[in-house]
Amino acid sequence: MIIVMGATGSTGGALVRSLTGGAVPCRALSREPHRLRARLGPAADPLVEVRAADAADPESLRAAFRGGRQLFLTMENGPRQVEFELRAVAAALDSGIDHIVKISSPAAEPDSPVAIARGHHTVETRLRAAGVTATVLRPYAFMQNLLPLGPGVARAGLITSAMGHAPCNYVDCRDIGDVAAAVLTRPELAGGTHTLTGAETWSFDRLADLLGRLRGTPVRHLDLTPAQLRSHLTTDRGLPDWLAAHVAEIQHLALTRPEHPTDTVTRLLGRAPRGLEPFLTEHLDTFR
């Protein structure tokens, strides 16, 4: 049995859809199982077993993991993420799970300038010492995380960043879900570390030009300092301080470490990754 944590999130939800699309049964976990059942809809009923589980409650994890063989581990970024993920790993080991697929970060290093990435390194290190098969997926920026830019584009024709002209990798969460499904269902792909990107990088200037062309009205990119970006994110968009700091850190990292696309999605799935232009076209109403 494949256990999916974070099934209400972007990557966990994409994995559940990928598995059910291939007629693969799974057990999807959520703190709010009724909400998850409603999101999945009746079509998923024969294949998806929905269970309640809370990373703050180790006993609920052990109960939810019982009978599982593989675990997909992803959690929302946050101040307690490392604590919760380590707790999930411990419960998985106690429950006899022998393959864990973890969503991590491209900059998961002990001295990373990105605090959340240092936390991912801590969890990766624990996984590798656990004596089970560990597959680490390191996706770059989610295309889905561009959608919150929509109101600013629709209202003022404006996107903001602190990245200057630096290139940025984007990957569709549906591709992450498809890769996760592949490594969970094809034993020859299990294990190792995979960095996931789309087919090309995009600066915010190029992104603004693309959005302007798709909308038929201009979009401008305003380049801010990191301090200005953090203020904008907390004051104008209502992000908590830790999340605004995280965004500023990963954008600064793109300035100091130029990003380049990988061929990992193509190698693992035998097809090209989804492109940014089709993704934005699919969600164009968000930016109008």
Protein Blocks (a to p, Z undefined) as FASTA:
>chain_A
ZZdehklmmklmmmmmmmmmnopacddddfblmlmmmmnommlmmmmccddddfklmklm
mmmmgopabdcddddddfklmmmmmmmmmmmmmnopabdcddddfklcfkbcbfklmmmm
mmmmmmmmnopacddddddddfklmmmmmmmmmmnopacdfeljaccddddfklmmmmmm
mmmmmmklggcjdddddfbdcdfklmmmmmmmmnopacddddddfklmmmmmmmmnopaf
klmmmmmmmmmmmmmmccdddfklmmmnopacddfklmmmmmmmmmZZ
